[in-house]
Every structure is written in C-alpha cells, then in structure tokens.
Amino acid sequence: MAKADKKVAPVQINTKEVSAMSQRLRAQALDLRIVYASHGLVFVGMYSYDATTQVAHLDNAYNVRVFGTSAGLGQLALHGPQPETVLDYCGVVDIPLNSLVATLQCDVNAWPQ
C-alpha cells in the first residue's frame, strides 16, 4: 500500500486564550486562600479541606496581622499584599470546621511566589 500524502494545516494559537487557560490551571493547582477563623484570626496559605476529619489545612501559611488595605480582605485576595500589609509566617495551620468562618480565594498571580 502506498502512503498517502497528507498535508497538515498549520495551527493558529491564540496566546491570550492560552495565557488565560494557564492562569486557570495554575489557580486550580494552587488553591491560595485567605481563611477567616473564629476569634478574629486571619490566615493566608495553600488551602485544602479534609472532609473525613472536618479540618481545613493551610500549608505555607501566614497570619495576616495587619491588612494594610483600604478595602478589607477582598482587596488582599484580589490584589495581593499591600505596602502596609503585615504577614507573619506560621508554617502549617489546621482549623477545625466549627472554627472556620469564611474563605476567600486569592488571585495567585497577585501574590508573591
């Protein structure tokens, strides 16, 4: 059998779509969240939740001691730490479900690596 000559059409890539897709994939892989816990404690870190133990787990966590924002935690989540923000590294934080008040998903591109 003779091989057929097939011409492959060039592929056009929309770089904006690829960039947006890679940002979405990065955000899914890196679930960076601000976690508001009871007693006014606020942390930011890589979030996971264990439904079996009902514990929220933050890796590479920081306590948000001073927001340093004019628009609250939402500004931190969307725009990252501000010049006046004070973060204290605390490693790993586990928060039981009954102490979890709220979580805010962060724009991972706005936060330093």
C-alpha positions in Angstrom: 0.0 0.0 0.0 1.2 3.4 -0.9 1.3 6.0 1.8 -1.0 8.9 1.2 0.5 12.4 1.1 -1.4 14.3 3.8 -0.8 17.9 4.4 -1.3 19.1 7.9 -2.8 22.6 8.2 -0.8 25.0 10.4 -2.3 25.5 13.8 -3.2 29.0 14.9 -2.7 29.6 18.6 -4.5 32.4 20.4 -1.9 33.4 23.0 -4.5 35.3 25.1 -6.6 32.1 25.4 -3.5 30.0 26.3 -2.5 32.5 28.9 -6.0 32.6 30.4 -6.1 28.8 30.4 -2.7 28.5 32.1 -3.8 31.0 34.7 -7.0 29.0 35.4 -4.9 25.7 35.7 -2.4 27.4 38.0 -5.3 28.7 40.2 -6.8 25.2 40.4 -3.4 23.6 41.3 -2.6 26.4 43.7 -5.6 26.9 45.9 -4.4 30.0 47.7 -6.9 31.3 50.1 -7.4 33.8 52.9 -9.1 32.0 55.8 -11.1 33.8 58.4 -11.3 31.8 61.6 -13.0 32.3 64.9 -11.7 34.9 67.4 -10.8 37.2 64.5 -7.8 35.1 63.3 -7.0 35.6 59.6 -4.5 33.4 57.7 -3.4 33.0 54.1 -1.9 29.9 52.6 -2.3 26.9 50.3 -5.8 25.5 51.3 -7.1 22.0 51.4 -10.0 20.5 53.3 -10.3 17.0 54.7 -14.0 16.1 54.8 -13.2 13.0 57.0 -11.7 14.9 59.8 -13.6 18.2 59.0 -10.4 20.2 59.2 -9.2 23.0 56.9 -5.5 22.7 56.3 -3.2 25.6 55.2 0.4 24.9 54.1 3.0 27.7 53.9 0.6 29.7 56.0 0.9 33.3 57.2 -1.1 35.1 59.9 -2.4 38.4 58.5 -1.6 40.6 61.4 -2.3 43.9 59.6 -4.5 44.0 56.5 -2.9 47.3 55.3 -5.8 47.8 52.9 -8.5 50.5 52.3 -11.0 47.8 51.1 -10.6 44.9 53.6 -9.7 41.3 52.9 -11.3 41.3 49.4 -8.6 43.7 48.3 -5.9 41.4 49.7 -7.5 38.4 47.9 -7.7 40.2 44.6 -4.6 42.4 44.6 -2.2 40.6 47.0 -0.4 42.1 49.9 -0.2 45.9 50.1 2.7 48.0 51.2 1.2 48.3 54.7 0.2 44.6 55.0 1.9 42.7 57.7 2.2 38.9 57.3 3.8 36.6 59.9 4.9 33.2 58.7 3.5 30.3 60.8 4.1 27.2 58.6 1.2 24.8 58.8 -2.2 25.7 60.2 -5.1 23.3 60.8 -8.6 24.9 61.5 -11.5 22.7 62.7 -14.7 23.2 60.7 -16.5 24.7 63.7 -13.9 27.4 63.9 -13.9 28.3 60.2 -15.9 31.5 59.4 -15.1 32.1 55.7 -12.5 31.6 53.0 -11.6 33.9 50.1 -10.0 32.5 47.0 -6.9 34.6 46.1 -5.7 35.6 42.7 -2.5 33.6 42.8 -0.9 35.9 40.2 -1.3 38.9 42.6 0.6 37.1 45.4 4.4 36.6 45.5 5.6 33.1 44.9 
